[in-house]
Amino acid sequence: MATQVTMKGNPIQLSGDLPQVGQQAPDFQLTANDLSSISLQDSAGKVRIVATVPSIDTSVCSTSTARFNKEIDSLPDSVVAYTVSVDTPFAQKRWCGAEGVEKMQLLSDYKGQKFGHAYGLYIESPLGALARSIFIIDRDGTIAYSQLVPEIAQEPDYAPVLAKARELAGA
C-alpha cells in the first residue's frame, strides 16, 4: 500500500512506497536549471542529501531550501545537496537568483515525474507535486537516512539530517 501524508490535516495519497534505509537508491535523471541532465551516478563517491519539496515558490519550501543551502557551508566538500521539485528549471533558476542560493542544487522532475514515482513521493491530486522528504544516499548509493515529513505544510527536522551527513562524511 502506498504511503500517506497530510496537507493541512487532510490525507494525501503518495504514488507508492518509499525506498527504505539499506536499499540501493533508485537512479534518476533530473534537469538542472541550466537544462543539463543530472543523475545519481554523477555524484558517485559523495554523500548526497536529496530533499524533495512540493514547490520552491511556497514559503515552507523556500525556507527549508535556503536553510539547507546555508547549512551546507558547515559540511565537508564530500557532501553534495539537491532539492528536487516538479517546478520547471526556469522557475528554479529564477528562485535561486532571487534568494542567492548557490550550494544547494535545484533539480527538476518536471519531465514525467519519474523521480517522484521511483521514490514513491509523487502526489497526483490535488497538487501534481512531490511530498516533502529528505534522503541521504551514501558514497556507495545506498539509502542511509530517510525522513518523510508527515504534514506537507511543516518544515523537516534538520538536526538528524545534518548529523547523519556529517557522520557519513567522517566529519
Chimera marker file (.cmm) of the C-alpha trace (Angstrom):
<marker_set name="trace">
<marker id="1" x="0.000" y="0.000" z="0.000" r="1" g="1" b="0" radius="0.5"/>
<marker id="2" x="1.233" y="3.476" z="-0.863" r="1" g="1" b="0" radius="0.5"/>
<marker id="3" x="2.268" y="5.918" z="1.816" r="1" g="1" b="0" radius="0.5"/>
<marker id="4" x="0.126" y="8.797" z="3.010" r="1" g="1" b="0" radius="0.5"/>
<marker id="5" x="0.895" y="12.298" z="4.297" r="1" g="1" b="0" radius="0.5"/>
<marker id="6" x="-1.377" y="15.186" z="5.174" r="1" g="1" b="0" radius="0.5"/>
<marker id="7" x="-1.827" y="18.683" z="3.810" r="1" g="1" b="0" radius="0.5"/>
<marker id="8" x="-3.322" y="20.997" z="6.416" r="1" g="1" b="0" radius="0.5"/>
<marker id="9" x="-4.620" y="17.881" z="8.176" r="1" g="1" b="0" radius="0.5"/>
<marker id="10" x="-6.237" y="16.309" z="5.102" r="1" g="1" b="0" radius="0.5"/>
<marker id="11" x="-4.877" y="12.896" z="4.000" r="1" g="1" b="0" radius="0.5"/>
<marker id="12" x="-2.956" y="12.835" z="0.716" r="1" g="1" b="0" radius="0.5"/>
<marker id="13" x="-2.013" y="9.582" z="-1.031" r="1" g="1" b="0" radius="0.5"/>
<marker id="14" x="1.513" y="9.215" z="-2.435" r="1" g="1" b="0" radius="0.5"/>
<marker id="15" x="2.288" y="7.312" z="-5.634" r="1" g="1" b="0" radius="0.5"/>
<marker id="16" x="3.990" y="4.367" z="-3.971" r="1" g="1" b="0" radius="0.5"/>
<marker id="17" x="6.283" y="3.131" z="-1.255" r="1" g="1" b="0" radius="0.5"/>
<marker id="18" x="9.454" y="4.981" z="-0.356" r="1" g="1" b="0" radius="0.5"/>
<marker id="19" x="12.806" y="3.216" z="-0.711" r="1" g="1" b="0" radius="0.5"/>
<marker id="20" x="13.972" y="2.030" z="2.692" r="1" g="1" b="0" radius="0.5"/>
<marker id="21" x="17.202" y="2.605" z="4.588" r="1" g="1" b="0" radius="0.5"/>
<marker id="22" x="19.668" y="-0.064" z="3.496" r="1" g="1" b="0" radius="0.5"/>
<marker id="23" x="18.291" y="-0.339" z="-0.044" r="1" g="1" b="0" radius="0.5"/>
<marker id="24" x="20.065" y="0.897" z="-3.166" r="1" g="1" b="0" radius="0.5"/>
<marker id="25" x="18.754" y="4.337" z="-4.094" r="1" g="1" b="0" radius="0.5"/>
<marker id="26" x="16.838" y="4.373" z="-7.375" r="1" g="1" b="0" radius="0.5"/>
<marker id="27" x="18.882" y="6.140" z="-10.035" r="1" g="1" b="0" radius="0.5"/>
<marker id="28" x="17.422" y="9.291" z="-11.534" r="1" g="1" b="0" radius="0.5"/>
<marker id="29" x="17.754" y="11.678" z="-14.452" r="1" g="1" b="0" radius="0.5"/>
<marker id="30" x="16.710" y="15.180" z="-13.429" r="1" g="1" b="0" radius="0.5"/>
<marker id="31" x="17.058" y="18.544" z="-15.119" r="1" g="1" b="0" radius="0.5"/>
<marker id="32" x="19.283" y="21.229" z="-13.599" r="1" g="1" b="0" radius="0.5"/>
<marker id="33" x="18.398" y="24.891" z="-14.029" r="1" g="1" b="0" radius="0.5"/>
<marker id="34" x="20.976" y="25.182" z="-16.837" r="1" g="1" b="0" radius="0.5"/>
<marker id="35" x="18.950" y="22.416" z="-18.599" r="1" g="1" b="0" radius="0.5"/>
<marker id="36" x="21.720" y="19.824" z="-18.174" r="1" g="1" b="0" radius="0.5"/>
<marker id="37" x="20.790" y="16.310" z="-17.097" r="1" g="1" b="0" radius="0.5"/>
<marker id="38" x="21.904" y="15.191" z="-13.631" r="1" g="1" b="0" radius="0.5"/>
<marker id="39" x="21.881" y="11.577" z="-12.448" r="1" g="1" b="0" radius="0.5"/>
<marker id="40" x="22.620" y="9.957" z="-9.110" r="1" g="1" b="0" radius="0.5"/>
<marker id="41" x="25.769" y="8.482" z="-10.663" r="1" g="1" b="0" radius="0.5"/>
<marker id="42" x="27.116" y="11.978" z="-11.372" r="1" g="1" b="0" radius="0.5"/>
<marker id="43" x="27.871" y="12.318" z="-7.653" r="1" g="1" b="0" radius="0.5"/>
<marker id="44" x="29.062" y="8.751" z="-7.005" r="1" g="1" b="0" radius="0.5"/>
<marker id="45" x="31.605" y="8.614" z="-4.199" r="1" g="1" b="0" radius="0.5"/>
<marker id="46" x="29.993" y="11.536" z="-2.372" r="1" g="1" b="0" radius="0.5"/>
<marker id="47" x="27.382" y="11.684" z="0.366" r="1" g="1" b="0" radius="0.5"/>
<marker id="48" x="24.163" y="13.036" z="-1.186" r="1" g="1" b="0" radius="0.5"/>
<marker id="49" x="21.407" y="14.904" z="0.628" r="1" g="1" b="0" radius="0.5"/>
<marker id="50" x="18.299" y="14.768" z="-1.561" r="1" g="1" b="0" radius="0.5"/>
<marker id="51" x="15.484" y="16.977" z="-0.281" r="1" g="1" b="0" radius="0.5"/>
<marker id="52" x="12.158" y="16.990" z="-2.094" r="1" g="1" b="0" radius="0.5"/>
<marker id="53" x="9.655" y="19.826" z="-1.924" r="1" g="1" b="0" radius="0.5"/>
<marker id="54" x="6.206" y="20.424" z="-3.448" r="1" g="1" b="0" radius="0.5"/>
<marker id="55" x="7.117" y="23.812" z="-4.991" r="1" g="1" b="0" radius="0.5"/>
<marker id="56" x="10.066" y="26.123" z="-4.455" r="1" g="1" b="0" radius="0.5"/>
<marker id="57" x="7.696" y="29.097" z="-4.706" r="1" g="1" b="0" radius="0.5"/>
<marker id="58" x="5.925" y="28.315" z="-1.435" r="1" g="1" b="0" radius="0.5"/>
<marker id="59" x="7.084" y="29.653" z="1.918" r="1" g="1" b="0" radius="0.5"/>
<marker id="60" x="7.993" y="26.365" z="3.646" r="1" g="1" b="0" radius="0.5"/>
<marker id="61" x="9.820" y="25.003" z="0.571" r="1" g="1" b="0" radius="0.5"/>
<marker id="62" x="11.689" y="28.269" z="0.144" r="1" g="1" b="0" radius="0.5"/>
<marker id="63" x="12.626" y="28.410" z="3.829" r="1" g="1" b="0" radius="0.5"/>
<marker id="64" x="13.865" y="24.812" z="4.022" r="1" g="1" b="0" radius="0.5"/>
<marker id="65" x="15.894" y="25.042" z="0.804" r="1" g="1" b="0" radius="0.5"/>
<marker id="66" x="17.519" y="28.302" z="1.911" r="1" g="1" b="0" radius="0.5"/>
<marker id="67" x="18.282" y="26.758" z="5.316" r="1" g="1" b="0" radius="0.5"/>
<marker id="68" x="19.960" y="23.705" z="3.759" r="1" g="1" b="0" radius="0.5"/>
<marker id="69" x="21.908" y="25.998" z="1.421" r="1" g="1" b="0" radius="0.5"/>
<marker id="70" x="23.271" y="27.819" z="4.497" r="1" g="1" b="0" radius="0.5"/>
<marker id="71" x="23.959" y="24.603" z="6.458" r="1" g="1" b="0" radius="0.5"/>
<marker id="72" x="25.978" y="23.073" z="3.604" r="1" g="1" b="0" radius="0.5"/>
<marker id="73" x="28.785" y="25.509" z="4.477" r="1" g="1" b="0" radius="0.5"/>
<marker id="74" x="29.344" y="23.539" z="7.694" r="1" g="1" b="0" radius="0.5"/>
<marker id="75" x="29.586" y="20.189" z="5.879" r="1" g="1" b="0" radius="0.5"/>
<marker id="76" x="32.680" y="18.705" z="4.210" r="1" g="1" b="0" radius="0.5"/>
<marker id="77" x="33.135" y="19.015" z="0.437" r="1" g="1" b="0" radius="0.5"/>
<marker id="78" x="32.392" y="15.284" z="0.170" r="1" g="1" b="0" radius="0.5"/>
<marker id="79" x="28.704" y="16.120" z="0.774" r="1" g="1" b="0" radius="0.5"/>
<marker id="80" x="26.505" y="17.391" z="-2.066" r="1" g="1" b="0" radius="0.5"/>
<marker id="81" x="22.925" y="18.530" z="-1.691" r="1" g="1" b="0" radius="0.5"/>
<marker id="82" x="19.980" y="18.678" z="-4.045" r="1" g="1" b="0" radius="0.5"/>
<marker id="83" x="16.446" y="19.994" z="-3.792" r="1" g="1" b="0" radius="0.5"/>
<marker id="84" x="14.076" y="18.216" z="-6.164" r="1" g="1" b="0" radius="0.5"/>
<marker id="85" x="10.662" y="19.539" z="-7.196" r="1" g="1" b="0" radius="0.5"/>
<marker id="86" x="8.404" y="19.443" z="-10.248" r="1" g="1" b="0" radius="0.5"/>
<marker id="87" x="8.926" y="23.173" z="-10.766" r="1" g="1" b="0" radius="0.5"/>
<marker id="88" x="10.391" y="23.996" z="-14.160" r="1" g="1" b="0" radius="0.5"/>
<marker id="89" x="14.137" y="24.583" z="-14.357" r="1" g="1" b="0" radius="0.5"/>
<marker id="90" x="13.349" y="28.200" z="-15.285" r="1" g="1" b="0" radius="0.5"/>
<marker id="91" x="11.363" y="28.763" z="-12.079" r="1" g="1" b="0" radius="0.5"/>
<marker id="92" x="14.117" y="27.114" z="-10.051" r="1" g="1" b="0" radius="0.5"/>
<marker id="93" x="16.794" y="29.286" z="-11.680" r="1" g="1" b="0" radius="0.5"/>
<marker id="94" x="14.772" y="32.452" z="-11.023" r="1" g="1" b="0" radius="0.5"/>
<marker id="95" x="14.277" y="31.450" z="-7.375" r="1" g="1" b="0" radius="0.5"/>
<marker id="96" x="17.985" y="30.640" z="-6.864" r="1" g="1" b="0" radius="0.5"/>
<marker id="97" x="18.959" y="34.027" z="-8.307" r="1" g="1" b="0" radius="0.5"/>
<marker id="98" x="16.443" y="35.909" z="-6.169" r="1" g="1" b="0" radius="0.5"/>
<marker id="99" x="17.453" y="34.041" z="-2.970" r="1" g="1" b="0" radius="0.5"/>
<marker id="100" x="21.216" y="33.853" z="-3.611" r="1" g="1" b="0" radius="0.5"/>
<marker id="101" x="21.183" y="30.058" z="-3.382" r="1" g="1" b="0" radius="0.5"/>
<marker id="102" x="24.298" y="28.578" z="-4.959" r="1" g="1" b="0" radius="0.5"/>
<marker id="103" x="25.323" y="25.487" z="-2.975" r="1" g="1" b="0" radius="0.5"/>
<marker id="104" x="22.010" y="23.632" z="-2.838" r="1" g="1" b="0" radius="0.5"/>
<marker id="105" x="21.497" y="22.498" z="-6.430" r="1" g="1" b="0" radius="0.5"/>
<marker id="106" x="17.865" y="22.581" z="-7.524" r="1" g="1" b="0" radius="0.5"/>
<marker id="107" x="16.786" y="19.779" z="-9.845" r="1" g="1" b="0" radius="0.5"/>
<marker id="108" x="13.510" y="19.452" z="-11.725" r="1" g="1" b="0" radius="0.5"/>
<marker id="109" x="11.353" y="16.337" z="-12.058" r="1" g="1" b="0" radius="0.5"/>
<marker id="110" x="9.004" y="18.099" z="-14.477" r="1" g="1" b="0" radius="0.5"/>
<marker id="111" x="9.555" y="15.589" z="-17.301" r="1" g="1" b="0" radius="0.5"/>
<marker id="112" x="7.115" y="12.826" z="-16.429" r="1" g="1" b="0" radius="0.5"/>
<marker id="113" x="7.760" y="12.853" z="-12.670" r="1" g="1" b="0" radius="0.5"/>
<marker id="114" x="9.902" y="9.690" z="-12.985" r="1" g="1" b="0" radius="0.5"/>
<marker id="115" x="11.876" y="10.544" z="-9.831" r="1" g="1" b="0" radius="0.5"/>
<marker id="116" x="8.677" y="11.138" z="-7.857" r="1" g="1" b="0" radius="0.5"/>
<marker id="117" x="7.246" y="7.787" z="-8.894" r="1" g="1" b="0" radius="0.5"/>
<marker id="118" x="10.538" y="5.872" z="-8.372" r="1" g="1" b="0" radius="0.5"/>
<marker id="119" x="10.819" y="7.262" z="-4.843" r="1" g="1" b="0" radius="0.5"/>
<marker id="120" x="7.079" y="6.899" z="-4.108" r="1" g="1" b="0" radius="0.5"/>
<marker id="121" x="6.710" y="10.636" z="-3.460" r="1" g="1" b="0" radius="0.5"/>
<marker id="122" x="4.503" y="11.884" z="-6.271" r="1" g="1" b="0" radius="0.5"/>
<marker id="123" x="1.150" y="13.391" z="-5.297" r="1" g="1" b="0" radius="0.5"/>
<marker id="124" x="-1.174" y="13.081" z="-8.284" r="1" g="1" b="0" radius="0.5"/>
<marker id="125" x="-4.101" y="15.022" z="-6.930" r="1" g="1" b="0" radius="0.5"/>
<marker id="126" x="-4.676" y="17.741" z="-5.884" r="1" g="1" b="0" radius="0.5"/>
<marker id="127" x="-1.084" y="19.005" z="-6.129" r="1" g="1" b="0" radius="0.5"/>
<marker id="128" x="0.711" y="17.289" z="-9.003" r="1" g="1" b="0" radius="0.5"/>
<marker id="129" x="3.845" y="17.708" z="-6.879" r="1" g="1" b="0" radius="0.5"/>
<marker id="130" x="6.277" y="15.840" z="-4.646" r="1" g="1" b="0" radius="0.5"/>
<marker id="131" x="5.817" y="15.242" z="-0.934" r="1" g="1" b="0" radius="0.5"/>
<marker id="132" x="8.332" y="16.864" z="1.408" r="1" g="1" b="0" radius="0.5"/>
<marker id="133" x="11.090" y="14.396" z="2.268" r="1" g="1" b="0" radius="0.5"/>
<marker id="134" x="14.816" y="14.001" z="2.723" r="1" g="1" b="0" radius="0.5"/>
<marker id="135" x="17.013" y="11.081" z="1.792" r="1" g="1" b="0" radius="0.5"/>
<marker id="136" x="20.695" y="10.744" z="2.460" r="1" g="1" b="0" radius="0.5"/>
<marker id="137" x="22.428" y="8.472" z="-0.003" r="1" g="1" b="0" radius="0.5"/>
<marker id="138" x="25.877" y="7.236" z="0.985" r="1" g="1" b="0" radius="0.5"/>
<marker id="139" x="29.001" y="7.115" z="-1.164" r="1" g="1" b="0" radius="0.5"/>
<marker id="140" x="28.019" y="3.660" z="-2.475" r="1" g="1" b="0" radius="0.5"/>
<marker id="141" x="24.480" y="4.634" z="-3.494" r="1" g="1" b="0" radius="0.5"/>
<marker id="142" x="22.681" y="3.109" z="-0.524" r="1" g="1" b="0" radius="0.5"/>
<marker id="143" x="19.887" y="4.936" z="1.304" r="1" g="1" b="0" radius="0.5"/>
<marker id="144" x="21.423" y="5.748" z="4.694" r="1" g="1" b="0" radius="0.5"/>
<marker id="145" x="18.687" y="8.035" z="6.056" r="1" g="1" b="0" radius="0.5"/>
<marker id="146" x="15.077" y="8.785" z="5.202" r="1" g="1" b="0" radius="0.5"/>
<marker id="147" x="12.661" y="11.391" z="6.531" r="1" g="1" b="0" radius="0.5"/>
<marker id="148" x="9.158" y="11.765" z="5.141" r="1" g="1" b="0" radius="0.5"/>
<marker id="149" x="7.621" y="14.918" z="6.608" r="1" g="1" b="0" radius="0.5"/>
<marker id="150" x="4.124" y="13.780" z="7.651" r="1" g="1" b="0" radius="0.5"/>
<marker id="151" x="2.490" y="17.203" z="7.164" r="1" g="1" b="0" radius="0.5"/>
<marker id="152" x="3.326" y="18.938" z="3.875" r="1" g="1" b="0" radius="0.5"/>
<marker id="153" x="2.949" y="22.398" z="5.445" r="1" g="1" b="0" radius="0.5"/>
<marker id="154" x="5.730" y="21.689" z="8.006" r="1" g="1" b="0" radius="0.5"/>
<marker id="155" x="9.500" y="22.012" z="7.717" r="1" g="1" b="0" radius="0.5"/>
<marker id="156" x="11.669" y="18.920" z="8.024" r="1" g="1" b="0" radius="0.5"/>
<marker id="157" x="13.680" y="18.101" z="11.141" r="1" g="1" b="0" radius="0.5"/>
<marker id="158" x="17.099" y="19.453" z="10.109" r="1" g="1" b="0" radius="0.5"/>
<marker id="159" x="19.275" y="18.256" z="13.009" r="1" g="1" b="0" radius="0.5"/>
<marker id="160" x="19.234" y="14.496" z="12.280" r="1" g="1" b="0" radius="0.5"/>
<marker id="161" x="19.824" y="15.129" z="8.565" r="1" g="1" b="0" radius="0.5"/>
<marker id="162" x="22.902" y="17.235" z="9.198" r="1" g="1" b="0" radius="0.5"/>
<marker id="163" x="24.196" y="14.845" z="11.889" r="1" g="1" b="0" radius="0.5"/>
<marker id="164" x="23.862" y="11.842" z="9.568" r="1" g="1" b="0" radius="0.5"/>
<marker id="165" x="25.546" y="13.683" z="6.686" r="1" g="1" b="0" radius="0.5"/>
<marker id="166" x="28.473" y="14.614" z="8.964" r="1" g="1" b="0" radius="0.5"/>
<marker id="167" x="28.728" y="11.036" z="10.245" r="1" g="1" b="0" radius="0.5"/>
<marker id="168" x="28.790" y="9.569" z="6.720" r="1" g="1" b="0" radius="0.5"/>
<marker id="169" x="31.337" y="12.150" z="5.576" r="1" g="1" b="0" radius="0.5"/>
<marker id="170" x="33.571" y="11.315" z="8.521" r="1" g="1" b="0" radius="0.5"/>
<marker id="171" x="33.407" y="14.852" z="9.883" r="1" g="1" b="0" radius="0.5"/>
<link id1="1" id2="2" r="1" g="1" b="0" radius="0.2"/>
<link id1="2" id2="3" r="1" g="1" b="0" radius="0.2"/>
<link id1="3" id2="4" r="1" g="1" b="0" radius="0.2"/>
<link id1="4" id2="5" r="1" g="1" b="0" radius="0.2"/>
<link id1="5" id2="6" r="1" g="1" b="0" radius="0.2"/>
<link id1="6" id2="7" r="1" g="1" b="0" radius="0.2"/>
<link id1="7" id2="8" r="1" g="1" b="0" radius="0.2"/>
<link id1="8" id2="9" r="1" g="1" b="0" radius="0.2"/>
<link id1="9" id2="10" r="1" g="1" b="0" radius="0.2"/>
<link id1="10" id2="11" r="1" g="1" b="0" radius="0.2"/>
<link id1="11" id2="12" r="1" g="1" b="0" radius="0.2"/>
<link id1="12" id2="13" r="1" g="1" b="0" radius="0.2"/>
<link id1="13" id2="14" r="1" g="1" b="0" radius="0.2"/>
<link id1="14" id2="15" r="1" g="1" b="0" radius="0.2"/>
<link id1="15" id2="16" r="1" g="1" b="0" radius="0.2"/>
<link id1="16" id2="17" r="1" g="1" b="0" radius="0.2"/>
<link id1="17" id2="18" r="1" g="1" b="0" radius="0.2"/>
<link id1="18" id2="19" r="1" g="1" b="0" radius="0.2"/>
<link id1="19" id2="20" r="1" g="1" b="0" radius="0.2"/>
<link id1="20" id2="21" r="1" g="1" b="0" radius="0.2"/>
<link id1="21" id2="22" r="1" g="1" b="0" radius="0.2"/>
<link id1="22" id2="23" r="1" g="1" b="0" radius="0.2"/>
<link id1="23" id2="24" r="1" g="1" b="0" radius="0.2"/>
<link id1="24" id2="25" r="1" g="1" b="0" radius="0.2"/>
<link id1="25" id2="26" r="1" g="1" b="0" radius="0.2"/>
<link id1="26" id2="27" r="1" g="1" b="0" radius="0.2"/>
<link id1="27" id2="28" r="1" g="1" b="0" radius="0.2"/>
<link id1="28" id2="29" r="1" g="1" b="0" radius="0.2"/>
<link id1="29" id2="30" r="1" g="1" b="0" radius="0.2"/>
<link id1="30" id2="31" r="1" g="1" b="0" radius="0.2"/>
<link id1="31" id2="32" r="1" g="1" b="0" radius="0.2"/>
<link id1="32" id2="33" r="1" g="1" b="0" radius="0.2"/>
<link id1="33" id2="34" r="1" g="1" b="0" radius="0.2"/>
<link id1="34" id2="35" r="1" g="1" b="0" radius="0.2"/>
<link id1="35" id2="36" r="1" g="1" b="0" radius="0.2"/>
<link id1="36" id2="37" r="1" g="1" b="0" radius="0.2"/>
<link id1="37" id2="38" r="1" g="1" b="0" radius="0.2"/>
<link id1="38" id2="39" r="1" g="1" b="0" radius="0.2"/>
<link id1="39" id2="40" r="1" g="1" b="0" radius="0.2"/>
<link id1="40" id2="41" r="1" g="1" b="0" radius="0.2"/>
<link id1="41" id2="42" r="1" g="1" b="0" radius="0.2"/>
<link id1="42" id2="43" r="1" g="1" b="0" radius="0.2"/>
<link id1="43" id2="44" r="1" g="1" b="0" radius="0.2"/>
<link id1="44" id2="45" r="1" g="1" b="0" radius="0.2"/>
<link id1="45" id2="46" r="1" g="1" b="0" radius="0.2"/>
<link id1="46" id2="47" r="1" g="1" b="0" radius="0.2"/>
<link id1="47" id2="48" r="1" g="1" b="0" radius="0.2"/>
<link id1="48" id2="49" r="1" g="1" b="0" radius="0.2"/>
<link id1="49" id2="50" r="1" g="1" b="0" radius="0.2"/>
<link id1="50" id2="51" r="1" g="1" b="0" radius="0.2"/>
<link id1="51" id2="52" r="1" g="1" b="0" radius="0.2"/>
<link id1="52" id2="53" r="1" g="1" b="0" radius="0.2"/>
<link id1="53" id2="54" r="1" g="1" b="0" radius="0.2"/>
<link id1="54" id2="55" r="1" g="1" b="0" radius="0.2"/>
<link id1="55" id2="56" r="1" g="1" b="0" radius="0.2"/>
<link id1="56" id2="57" r="1" g="1" b="0" radius="0.2"/>
<link id1="57" id2="58" r="1" g="1" b="0" radius="0.2"/>
<link id1="58" id2="59" r="1" g="1" b="0" radius="0.2"/>
<link id1="59" id2="60" r="1" g="1" b="0" radius="0.2"/>
<link id1="60" id2="61" r="1" g="1" b="0" radius="0.2"/>
<link id1="61" id2="62" r="1" g="1" b="0" radius="0.2"/>
<link id1="62" id2="63" r="1" g="1" b="0" radius="0.2"/>
<link id1="63" id2="64" r="1" g="1" b="0" radius="0.2"/>
<link id1="64" id2="65" r="1" g="1" b="0" radius="0.2"/>
<link id1="65" id2="66" r="1" g="1" b="0" radius="0.2"/>
<link id1="66" id2="67" r="1" g="1" b="0" radius="0.2"/>
<link id1="67" id2="68" r="1" g="1" b="0" radius="0.2"/>
<link id1="68" id2="69" r="1" g="1" b="0" radius="0.2"/>
<link id1="69" id2="70" r="1" g="1" b="0" radius="0.2"/>
<link id1="70" id2="71" r="1" g="1" b="0" radius="0.2"/>
<link id1="71" id2="72" r="1" g="1" b="0" radius="0.2"/>
<link id1="72" id2="73" r="1" g="1" b="0" radius="0.2"/>
<link id1="73" id2="74" r="1" g="1" b="0" radius="0.2"/>
<link id1="74" id2="75" r="1" g="1" b="0" radius="0.2"/>
<link id1="75" id2="76" r="1" g="1" b="0" radius="0.2"/>
<link id1="76" id2="77" r="1" g="1" b="0" radius="0.2"/>
<link id1="77" id2="78" r="1" g="1" b="0" radius="0.2"/>
<link id1="78" id2="79" r="1" g="1" b="0" radius="0.2"/>
<link id1="79" id2="80" r="1" g="1" b="0" radius="0.2"/>
<link id1="80" id2="81" r="1" g="1" b="0" radius="0.2"/>
<link id1="81" id2="82" r="1" g="1" b="0" radius="0.2"/>
<link id1="82" id2="83" r="1" g="1" b="0" radius="0.2"/>
<link id1="83" id2="84" r="1" g="1" b="0" radius="0.2"/>
<link id1="84" id2="85" r="1" g="1" b="0" radius="0.2"/>
<link id1="85" id2="86" r="1" g="1" b="0" radius="0.2"/>
<link id1="86" id2="87" r="1" g="1" b="0" radius="0.2"/>
<link id1="87" id2="88" r="1" g="1" b="0" radius="0.2"/>
<link id1="88" id2="89" r="1" g="1" b="0" radius="0.2"/>
<link id1="89" id2="90" r="1" g="1" b="0" radius="0.2"/>
<link id1="90" id2="91" r="1" g="1" b="0" radius="0.2"/>
<link id1="91" id2="92" r="1" g="1" b="0" radius="0.2"/>
<link id1="92" id2="93" r="1" g="1" b="0" radius="0.2"/>
<link id1="93" id2="94" r="1" g="1" b="0" radius="0.2"/>
<link id1="94" id2="95" r="1" g="1" b="0" radius="0.2"/>
<link id1="95" id2="96" r="1" g="1" b="0" radius="0.2"/>
<link id1="96" id2="97" r="1" g="1" b="0" radius="0.2"/>
<link id1="97" id2="98" r="1" g="1" b="0" radius="0.2"/>
<link id1="98" id2="99" r="1" g="1" b="0" radius="0.2"/>
<link id1="99" id2="100" r="1" g="1" b="0" radius="0.2"/>
<link id1="100" id2="101" r="1" g="1" b="0" radius="0.2"/>
<link id1="101" id2="102" r="1" g="1" b="0" radius="0.2"/>
<link id1="102" id2="103" r="1" g="1" b="0" radius="0.2"/>
<link id1="103" id2="104" r="1" g="1" b="0" radius="0.2"/>
<link id1="104" id2="105" r="1" g="1" b="0" radius="0.2"/>
<link id1="105" id2="106" r="1" g="1" b="0" radius="0.2"/>
<link id1="106" id2="107" r="1" g="1" b="0" radius="0.2"/>
<link id1="107" id2="108" r="1" g="1" b="0" radius="0.2"/>
<link id1="108" id2="109" r="1" g="1" b="0" radius="0.2"/>
<link id1="109" id2="110" r="1" g="1" b="0" radius="0.2"/>
<link id1="110" id2="111" r="1" g="1" b="0" radius="0.2"/>
<link id1="111" id2="112" r="1" g="1" b="0" radius="0.2"/>
<link id1="112" id2="113" r="1" g="1" b="0" radius="0.2"/>
<link id1="113" id2="114" r="1" g="1" b="0" radius="0.2"/>
<link id1="114" id2="115" r="1" g="1" b="0" radius="0.2"/>
<link id1="115" id2="116" r="1" g="1" b="0" radius="0.2"/>
<link id1="116" id2="117" r="1" g="1" b="0" radius="0.2"/>
<link id1="117" id2="118" r="1" g="1" b="0" radius="0.2"/>
<link id1="118" id2="119" r="1" g="1" b="0" radius="0.2"/>
<link id1="119" id2="120" r="1" g="1" b="0" radius="0.2"/>
<link id1="120" id2="121" r="1" g="1" b="0" radius="0.2"/>
<link id1="121" id2="122" r="1" g="1" b="0" radius="0.2"/>
<link id1="122" id2="123" r="1" g="1" b="0" radius="0.2"/>
<link id1="123" id2="124" r="1" g="1" b="0" radius="0.2"/>
<link id1="124" id2="125" r="1" g="1" b="0" radius="0.2"/>
<link id1="125" id2="126" r="1" g="1" b="0" radius="0.2"/>
<link id1="126" id2="127" r="1" g="1" b="0" radius="0.2"/>
<link id1="127" id2="128" r="1" g="1" b="0" radius="0.2"/>
<link id1="128" id2="129" r="1" g="1" b="0" radius="0.2"/>
<link id1="129" id2="130" r="1" g="1" b="0" radius="0.2"/>
<link id1="130" id2="131" r="1" g="1" b="0" radius="0.2"/>
<link id1="131" id2="132" r="1" g="1" b="0" radius="0.2"/>
<link id1="132" id2="133" r="1" g="1" b="0" radius="0.2"/>
<link id1="133" id2="134" r="1" g="1" b="0" radius="0.2"/>
<link id1="134" id2="135" r="1" g="1" b="0" radius="0.2"/>
<link id1="135" id2="136" r="1" g="1" b="0" radius="0.2"/>
<link id1="136" id2="137" r="1" g="1" b="0" radius="0.2"/>
<link id1="137" id2="138" r="1" g="1" b="0" radius="0.2"/>
<link id1="138" id2="139" r="1" g="1" b="0" radius="0.2"/>
<link id1="139" id2="140" r="1" g="1" b="0" radius="0.2"/>
<link id1="140" id2="141" r="1" g="1" b="0" radius="0.2"/>
<link id1="141" id2="142" r="1" g="1" b="0" radius="0.2"/>
<link id1="142" id2="143" r="1" g="1" b="0" radius="0.2"/>
<link id1="143" id2="144" r="1" g="1" b="0" radius="0.2"/>
<link id1="144" id2="145" r="1" g="1" b="0" radius="0.2"/>
<link id1="145" id2="146" r="1" g="1" b="0" radius="0.2"/>
<link id1="146" id2="147" r="1" g="1" b="0" radius="0.2"/>
<link id1="147" id2="148" r="1" g="1" b="0" radius="0.2"/>
<link id1="148" id2="149" r="1" g="1" b="0" radius="0.2"/>
<link id1="149" id2="150" r="1" g="1" b="0" radius="0.2"/>
<link id1="150" id2="151" r="1" g="1" b="0" radius="0.2"/>
<link id1="151" id2="152" r="1" g="1" b="0" radius="0.2"/>
<link id1="152" id2="153" r="1" g="1" b="0" radius="0.2"/>
<link id1="153" id2="154" r="1" g="1" b="0" radius="0.2"/>
<link id1="154" id2="155" r="1" g="1" b="0" radius="0.2"/>
<link id1="155" id2="156" r="1" g="1" b="0" radius="0.2"/>
<link id1="156" id2="157" r="1" g="1" b="0" radius="0.2"/>
<link id1="157" id2="158" r="1" g="1" b="0" radius="0.2"/>
<link id1="158" id2="159" r="1" g="1" b="0" radius="0.2"/>
<link id1="159" id2="160" r="1" g="1" b="0" radius="0.2"/>
<link id1="160" id2="161" r="1" g="1" b="0" radius="0.2"/>
<link id1="161" id2="162" r="1" g="1" b="0" radius="0.2"/>
<link id1="162" id2="163" r="1" g="1" b="0" radius="0.2"/>
<link id1="163" id2="164" r="1" g="1" b="0" radius="0.2"/>
<link id1="164" id2="165" r="1" g="1" b="0" radius="0.2"/>
<link id1="165" id2="166" r="1" g="1" b="0" radius="0.2"/>
<link id1="166" id2="167" r="1" g="1" b="0" radius="0.2"/>
<link id1="167" id2="168" r="1" g="1" b="0" radius="0.2"/>
<link id1="168" id2="169" r="1" g="1" b="0" radius="0.2"/>
<link id1="169" id2="170" r="1" g="1" b="0" radius="0.2"/>
<link id1="170" id2="171" r="1" g="1" b="0" radius="0.2"/>
</marker_set>
